[in-house]
Amino acid sequence: MSPADRREAIVAATIEVARRKGLASTTVRDVAAEMGTSSGLIHHYFESMDDVLASAFEMVARQDLAISAALMGEASSAVEALRIFFRTYTPADKDWAFQLWLDAWAEAARRPAVQATSRRLNLEWQGLLERTIRSGVADGSFRCPDPAAAAWRILSLLDGLALQVVAHGTTVTRADVVAWSTAAAERELGLGEGVLR
């Protein structure tokens, strides 16, 4: 394998282990066992396990971001793009990718590489939402004096509610997340009730 292919194989194996054990519990030994190789091979391609975990998290999270961004980019209006945002961002109760986000947020305080990756991806999500809001303000669809702050508030509400779905399962449903977050966004952006649903 080329070095790039080998790194990709290590990241793919890490994702498989993290799906079963969680990001925090995934070790170099686990990844090596998943690949049928030695721990030394992983250390040869990555400086630390933090870097391996950050790369695995980024691969999964970036796929979700790319899907949302592509679908939103095809939307006929800012309102439609925002509807797509809520539909693609909100996790189902067994959403392992969002579970990986939760794991990454928890690990970010202790793992600098994971923190840097989490921060960068979070800024990209916020930027995607902010650009959509700005587009809607520009075309008169939205009324919002501070699109950047509005994007952070909407994203933070979504993340908090999504945590309830993924971590607790029965406390809050996915339908609740969509209903409550879209209602908050409608108020935030001066839209009529139900416009985003």
C-alpha positions as CSV (number, residue, x, y, z in Angstrom):
1,M,0.0,0.0,0.0
2,S,1.1,3.6,-0.6
3,P,1.5,5.6,2.6
4,A,-1.7,7.5,1.9
5,D,-3.6,4.2,1.4
6,R,-2.1,2.8,4.6
7,R,-3.1,5.8,6.6
8,E,-6.6,5.6,5.2
9,A,-6.8,1.9,6.1
10,I,-5.7,2.7,9.7
11,V,-8.4,5.4,9.9
12,A,-11.1,3.0,8.5
13,A,-10.1,0.4,11.1
14,T,-10.2,3.0,13.8
15,I,-13.8,4.0,12.8
16,E,-14.9,0.4,12.9
17,V,-13.5,0.0,16.5
18,A,-14.9,3.3,17.6
19,R,-18.3,2.3,16.3
20,R,-18.2,-0.7,18.7
21,K,-16.3,0.7,21.7
22,G,-16.6,4.5,21.4
23,L,-13.8,6.9,20.6
24,A,-12.5,7.2,24.1
25,S,-12.1,3.4,24.5
26,T,-10.4,2.9,21.2
27,T,-6.7,2.0,21.6
28,V,-3.7,1.4,19.3
29,R,-3.9,-2.2,20.2
30,D,-7.6,-2.4,19.2
31,V,-6.9,-0.8,15.8
32,A,-3.9,-3.1,15.2
33,A,-6.0,-6.1,16.0
34,E,-8.8,-4.9,13.7
35,M,-6.2,-4.6,10.9
36,G,-4.4,-7.8,11.8
37,T,-1.1,-6.0,12.2
38,S,1.2,-4.6,14.9
39,S,0.8,-1.4,16.9
40,G,4.2,-0.3,15.5
41,L,2.6,0.1,12.0
42,I,0.1,2.6,13.4
43,H,2.8,4.5,15.2
44,H,4.8,4.6,12.0
45,Y,2.0,6.5,10.2
46,F,0.6,8.6,13.0
47,E,2.5,10.5,15.7
48,S,0.0,9.6,18.5
49,M,-3.3,7.9,19.1
50,D,-4.8,11.3,19.4
51,D,-4.0,12.0,15.8
52,V,-5.5,8.6,14.8
53,L,-8.7,9.4,16.6
54,A,-8.9,12.9,15.3
55,S,-8.4,11.6,11.7
56,A,-11.2,9.0,12.2
57,F,-13.6,11.6,13.7
58,E,-12.8,14.0,10.8
59,M,-13.4,11.4,8.1
60,V,-16.9,10.6,9.5
61,A,-17.9,14.1,10.4
62,R,-16.7,15.6,7.1
63,Q,-18.9,13.2,5.2
64,D,-22.0,14.4,7.0
65,L,-20.9,18.0,6.4
66,A,-20.3,17.4,2.7
67,I,-23.7,15.8,2.2
68,S,-25.5,18.7,4.0
69,A,-23.5,21.3,2.1
70,A,-24.2,19.7,-1.3
71,L,-27.9,19.3,-0.7
72,M,-28.2,22.8,0.7
73,G,-26.3,24.2,-2.3
74,E,-28.9,22.7,-4.7
75,A,-31.8,24.3,-2.8
76,S,-33.9,26.8,-4.7
77,S,-34.1,29.3,-1.8
78,A,-32.5,30.1,1.6
79,V,-35.7,28.8,3.3
80,E,-35.4,25.5,1.5
81,A,-31.7,25.3,2.3
82,L,-32.5,25.8,5.9
83,R,-35.2,23.0,5.8
84,I,-32.5,20.7,4.3
85,F,-30.1,21.7,7.1
86,F,-32.5,20.6,9.8
87,R,-33.4,17.4,8.0
88,T,-29.8,16.4,7.4
89,Y,-28.3,17.6,10.7
90,T,-30.8,16.1,13.1
91,P,-29.7,12.6,14.2
92,A,-31.8,9.5,14.6
93,D,-31.8,7.9,18.0
94,K,-29.2,5.2,16.9
95,D,-27.0,7.6,14.9
96,W,-23.5,6.3,15.4
97,A,-22.0,9.2,13.6
98,F,-23.5,11.7,16.0
99,Q,-22.4,9.4,18.8
100,L,-18.9,9.9,17.5
101,W,-19.5,13.7,17.7
102,L,-20.5,13.3,21.3
103,D,-17.4,11.2,22.0
104,A,-15.2,13.8,20.3
105,W,-16.7,16.6,22.3
106,A,-16.0,14.7,25.5
107,E,-12.5,13.8,24.5
108,A,-11.6,17.3,23.2
109,A,-10.8,18.6,26.6
110,R,-8.0,15.9,27.0
111,R,-6.9,15.4,23.4
112,P,-5.5,18.5,21.6
113,A,-5.7,16.9,18.1
114,V,-9.4,15.9,18.7
115,Q,-10.1,19.4,20.0
116,A,-8.6,21.1,17.0
117,T,-10.5,18.9,14.6
118,S,-13.8,19.3,16.5
119,R,-13.4,23.1,16.6
120,R,-12.6,23.3,12.9
121,L,-15.6,21.2,11.9
122,N,-17.9,23.0,14.3
123,L,-16.8,26.3,12.7
124,E,-17.5,24.9,9.3
125,W,-21.1,23.8,10.3
126,Q,-21.7,27.2,11.8
127,G,-20.3,28.9,8.7
128,L,-22.6,26.8,6.5
129,L,-25.6,27.9,8.5
130,E,-24.5,31.5,8.8
131,R,-24.1,31.8,5.0
132,T,-27.6,30.4,4.5
133,I,-29.0,32.9,6.9
134,R,-27.1,35.8,5.3
135,S,-28.4,34.7,1.9
136,G,-32.0,34.7,3.3
137,V,-31.4,38.2,4.8
138,A,-30.1,39.4,1.5
139,D,-33.1,38.2,-0.5
140,G,-35.6,39.4,2.1
141,S,-36.7,35.9,3.3
142,F,-35.2,36.3,6.8
143,R,-35.0,39.2,9.2
144,C,-31.9,38.8,11.4
145,P,-29.6,41.6,12.6
146,D,-26.7,39.2,13.5
147,P,-26.6,36.1,11.3
148,A,-23.4,34.8,12.9
149,A,-24.9,34.9,16.4
150,A,-28.1,33.4,15.1
151,A,-26.3,30.5,13.5
152,W,-24.5,29.8,16.8
153,R,-27.7,29.8,18.8
154,I,-29.5,27.6,16.3
155,L,-26.6,25.1,16.1
156,S,-26.2,25.1,19.9
157,L,-29.8,24.3,20.4
158,L,-29.7,21.5,17.8
159,D,-26.6,20.0,19.4
160,G,-28.1,20.1,22.9
161,L,-31.3,18.5,21.8
162,A,-29.5,15.9,19.6
163,L,-27.4,14.9,22.6
164,Q,-30.7,14.1,24.4
165,V,-31.7,11.9,21.5
166,V,-28.5,10.0,21.1
167,A,-27.4,9.8,24.8
168,H,-30.8,9.1,26.4
169,G,-32.9,7.7,23.6
170,T,-36.4,8.1,25.1
171,T,-36.2,11.5,26.8
172,V,-36.5,13.5,23.5
173,T,-37.4,12.2,20.1
174,R,-36.0,13.1,16.8
175,A,-39.4,14.7,15.9
176,D,-39.1,16.9,19.0
177,V,-35.7,18.0,18.0
178,V,-36.9,19.0,14.5
179,A,-40.1,20.7,15.9
180,W,-38.4,22.6,18.7
181,S,-35.3,23.7,16.7
182,T,-37.2,24.8,13.6
183,A,-39.6,26.7,15.8
184,A,-36.7,28.5,17.5
185,A,-35.1,29.2,14.1
186,E,-38.4,30.6,12.8
187,R,-38.5,33.0,15.7
188,E,-34.8,33.8,15.3
189,L,-35.2,34.6,11.6
190,G,-38.6,36.4,11.6
191,L,-40.4,33.6,9.9
192,G,-44.0,32.5,10.3
193,E,-44.8,29.5,12.4
194,G,-44.3,26.2,10.5
195,V,-42.4,27.7,7.6
196,L,-39.4,25.5,8.2
197,R,-41.3,22.2,8.7
